[in-house]
Amino acid sequence: MSRTWFRSATTFLACLAIAAVSLGDPPQPEDIAFQADCDQTEQRFVQILPADFQSDQTLDVLIALHGHGSDRWQFVRDARDECRAARDVAAKYRMIYISPDYRAKTSWMGPKAEADLVQIIRDLKKRHRVGRVFVTGGSMGGTAALTFAALHPDLIAGVASMNGTANLLEYANFQDAISASFGGAKAAIPDEYKKRSAEYWPEKFTMPVGITTGGQDTLVPPHSVERLAGVLKQLNRQVLLIRRDSTGHQTNYEDGVAILEFVIQQAKPFDAAK
């Protein structure tokens, strides 16, 4: 073996080692348990910190809410377009990425799921230097994102809803799950269903809103979120509606990225004084 070849090989291996150190390990998800204040049960969320995380940096947060029948891991591991879009946008903007159970399969942003998310945001602000908080989700998660933004506009800087509903009084599917989440059937507690229907509270949407819909969607029909988008436009609010006439209950990667980019770029800058 020649000395020249040996020196070249050694140099090449050294460069690989330096590159590996400089790139660092990819961000790893942390499965975090906490005791819910509202009922003292153990609940969970997944947190992914951005690459090269520094504790003294102020970072925005993206909260991704899973769909019906899933849990906190959907928006962390699933290869579907909606989930990849959320992960990629969070990574691009070096955001703290949060995916909560919010009471898992029967979530639908009922009172306990709402309380959990408020608690998660509050605790995040204690642990990290948090700037703006954005919320997104698909299907049930898209519904829940709009519900939470309407209930807590002071906490949310922007909301991106993919294939959700904005009217739980008219929505007819998954009634057993929604009843379990809301604490009763629609006929018994209609005010609770109205309270959690974003369409009834357009004045609460002081933040930018992004919405995707499919014209052939029968699982979560698009009419209520499209009506909400129309009212928001009349109120001169910042809203982006992307409707695909020929698609059903899904959002493609490009559209998911587009609405997330819209709400992030249109959101008010973080004010540390507040």
N, C-alpha and C positions, 0 to 999 in steps of 0.2 A: 504493500500500500504506500503510495507516495505521500510525502509530507504536505504537498500542495493540496491533494485531494482531502487529506485529513483535516487541514486547516479550513477548507471550504465547507466540509460537512459539519465541523464543529461550529463554525460561524452561522450556518443555516439553522442548526438546532437551537443555538442561542437566540437567534431572531424569533424562532417559533415560540420559545419560552417567554420572551419579552412581550410578544404579541398576545399570548394567552393571559399574561398578568395584566396587561393594559386593557384588554377587553373585559376581563373580570367574568365572574359567573353570571349567567342570566338571572334576572330577578325571580325569586322563588315565592310561590304562594304560601301565606301563613294562615292556618286554620285557627281562628281565635274564638274562644268561648267566653261568654259573659253572662252574668245573672241579670235577667230582665227586671227592671224596677217595678213594672206593672203587676207582675204575678210571681216573681222570684224563681221562675223556671230558668234552666240553662238554655241559652240560645247561641247561635254561631254566625260568624261571617268570615269571608276570606279576604285577606289584605295582600296586595302586591305593591311593594314600594318600587319606585323607578330605579333604573340603573344608576349607580354612583350616588345613591341617596346620601344626603347630608342633613343631619338633624337640625342644623341652624338655617336651612333654606325654607322659605315659604312656598308651599306647593298647593296647586288646585287638586280637587278630589273629583273623581268620577265614580258614582254609585250605579251599579248595573243590577237590575231586578229581573230575576228569572221568570220563566213562563209557568203555566199551570202544569202540575204533575212533576215538576223538577225541583231543584234545590240550589243552594249557593254555588255549586260547582259548575252549573250550566254555562255561565258567562266566563268561567275561568278555563274550562277544558274543551267545551264543545266546538266543533269545527264549522258549525253553521255560520252563514254570512253575518247575521246580526251580532253574534258573539265575537267573531273575529274583528268586526268593525269597531266594536267598543274597546277591545283589548289594544288594537293597533293605534287608535286615536289616543287612548290613555298613555301609551308608550311614547308616541310622537311628542306629546305635550308634557311629558315627564310628570304625569299626574299620579297621585296615590289612587290605586284602583281597589274598589270595595265591592264585594258581591255578597249580600246578606241572604240568609234563609228567609227573613221576614215572615216567619211561621210556615215556610216551605209550601207544601202542595196546596193547602187551602188559604193561601195568603190573601190575594185580592185587596190588600191594603185596608184590612179591617182595623179596629181600634188597637189591638195588641201589636199588629205588624207596624202600625203607625208609631206607636210608643217606642217600639224597638229601634226604628230608624232614627227617631229623634235622639234617642239615647246614644246610638252609634255615632251620630254626627257630633254630639256634645263631647263624647269621650275621645273622638279623634282630635278635636280641638284642644283637648288637654294633653294628648300625647305628642302631637306634631304641630308644626307651624302651618296652619291650614289657611289657604286663601279662599278662593271661590269653590262652591260645592255644586256640581252638576249631577243630574239624575237621568238615567235612561233605562230602557227595558223593552222587551218584546212580548206581544200578546198580553197575558195577564200582567206581565211586567211593564208593558207600555201603558196599560190602564192604571196600574199602581203608581207609575211615575207621574202621570197627570194628576191623579188624586192627591198625592203627597205634595206636589207643587202648589195645588190650589189650597190645601190645608195649611201649608207652611211656606208662603212666598218669601218670608224673611230669611229662610234658611237656604233657598235654592237660587243659584245664579242663572240657570238655564235648564231646560228639560227637552229631551229628545225621545219621542214615543213612536215605537214601531208596531203597527198593527194592533193597536189597543182600542178600547171603547171609552167614550166620555160620558155615557149615560147608563148607569146601572139600574135605573128604574125601568128602562125599556129593554135592556139586555136579557135574553132568555136562556142562555146556555150556562152550564156549570152551577146551577142554582143550589145544589146541596153544598158545594164547596163555599160559595159566597155566603150562604146562610150560616155555615159554621164559622166563617171569618167575621161576619158582621154581628153575630149574636142573635139571629132570628131571620125568619122568612120575610120577603119583600112586603107581603100583605100585612104583616104584624108590625114592622118597624120601617115604614116607607121613608120617614125623615132621615134615617141613617143611610139609606141607599141614595137619597138625594144629596145629602151632605158629602158623600164620596163620589159624586158624579160631577166631573170637571166642567161639563157643559153648562151647568147652572151657575157657575162662578167665574165668568170670563174676566171680571174686574180684578180677580186675584192674580192673573197672569201678567205680572209686571216685568217678568224676565223673558228673554227670547225663547220661542217654542219651535221645535222641529217635529214634523209628523210625517210618517209614511203610511200609505194605505194601498190595499189591493182591491180593484173593482169587482173581483170575483170571490172575495172573502166572505164565506158563510159562517165560519167558526166565530169570528169577531167582526161583524159587519162594519163597514167604514163610515156609515152615515153620520154618526154623532161626532166623531173627531173632525170630520170635514165641515160639519156645521160650526163646531167650535172654532176651527181655523178661519172660517168666513167671518164670524163675529169679531175675532181678534183683529183681522185685517180692517174691519170697519172702525175699530177702536184705535187704529194706527199703531198696533203693537207689532213687534218684530216676530214674524212667523214665516216659516217655510213649510209648505205642504207639497209632498211628492206623492202623486197618485199614479199607479200603474194599472190601467184599465183591464189588462189581460191577465193579471196575476191574482193569486189567491192569498192565503194566509202566510205570507213570507215577505221579507225585505231583502233585496240583494245587497251585496257588500258595498257597492258604490253609493247606493242611496243611504245606507246606514252611516257611512262615513260622511256623506254630504250634510245630513241633518246635525250630526255631532259637531262637525266643523262649523256649521252655521251658528249654533248656539254658543259655542266657545268664543268664536270671533266677535259675535255681536254682544256678548255679555259685558256688563259694566266692569271696568278694571277694579281690582281688589283695593279696598281702602282700609289700611291697617289701623286707622284711627277709630274705626267703628267697633 
